[in-house]
Amino acid sequence: MNFEDSFYDYSKDNFYEYFSRIQYVLQTSNMGYKEALLEKDKLLESNPKIEEIFYGRKVMDLGFDDCKDIIKFIELQEKIKEFEDEALFLLGGREAYLYFKKLDLLKD
């Protein structure tokens, strides 16, 4: 994909594939994003209850440390989403630019 290809031209039928490419680029180019993902993975590994609650949808009794880990997990999820939202926002601006250029509304 080059700069002249818009999302609409490139993958209008497969948004999730396009988004997964954005996530890959973030993982390889944004240390904050990569660190948040690694920290989330470590947290899931160190406390299996988190995975059971969020991904297995199980209900269980939690101790104080489990609650602290869940709060940290949610904070990391929000941080990861903020990185992804920012990337999508910037790509949206790029899409608007390419669309306006295609309509010949911009002057070089």
N, C-alpha and C positions, 0 to 999 in steps of 0.2 A: 504494500500500500504506500503510495507516495502522497505528497501534500495536496496534490490536485484532486485526489479521490475523496469524495465525501462519504459519510456513513450511508447515506441513501444509495449512492452508486455502488458502494462496496458490499454492504451486507444488510440491506433493508429487511430481508426475511429472517435474519438470524442474529437478533440483538444479543442473546446470551453468549454466543460465541465471540462476538465483538467485545462484550464486556469482560469476558475471561481473558482476552488479549490485553485489555487495559490493566487487569489485575496482575498479569504476568509482567508487564512493563513496569508497574509500580514496584513489584517485588525485586526487580533487577536494577531499578534506578533510584528508588526512594528508600534510604536507610531507616527512616522513621516508620514507614509502613512495614518494612521487613522485620524490624525489631518488635513491633507490636504483634505481628503474626507469630514470631518465634516465642514471645512471652506468653501469648495465648495458648500455643501448643504445649509449652512447659507446664502451664497451669492446669490444662486438661490432663496431662500425663501425671502430675503430682496429686490431683484430686479427682478420682474417677466419678465422684458424685456429681460433679458439674456436668460431665458429659451425659450421665444418666438423666439428669433433670432437664437439660436443654435439648438434647437430641433423642433421648429415650422417652421423654415426657413422663418420667416416674415421679411419684410423690414420696418423700422420705423425710425423716427427722434430720435436722442439721444442727451441728454445734456452732459455737462462736467462730472458730477458724473457718469452717465451711462457709458461713455467711460472709466473712471477709473475702474469701476466695471468689464467691459468686459476684460480689460487688466489683472486685477487680476484673473479673471476666467480662462483666457488662461494660465497664469503663473501657476495656480494650476493644470490645466489639464496636463501641461508639467511636473510638479513635480510628479504627480501621475503616469504618463507614465514612468518617469525615474525609479521610484521604481519598477514598473512592468517589465520594460526592464532588470533591474539588476537581478531580480529574475529569469527571463527567461534565461539570460546569464549563471547564476550559475547552473540552471537546465540543460542547454545545456552541460556544462562541466561534470556534473554528468552523463548525457546520454552517452557522449563520453567515459567516464571511464567504464561504465557498458558494452558498446558495445565492447571496446577493451578487457575487461576482458572476455567477452563471446567468443571472437575470440582467446582467450588465448595468447594475445600479451603482457600482463603484468605479471610481476613476483612478487610474494608476498614477 
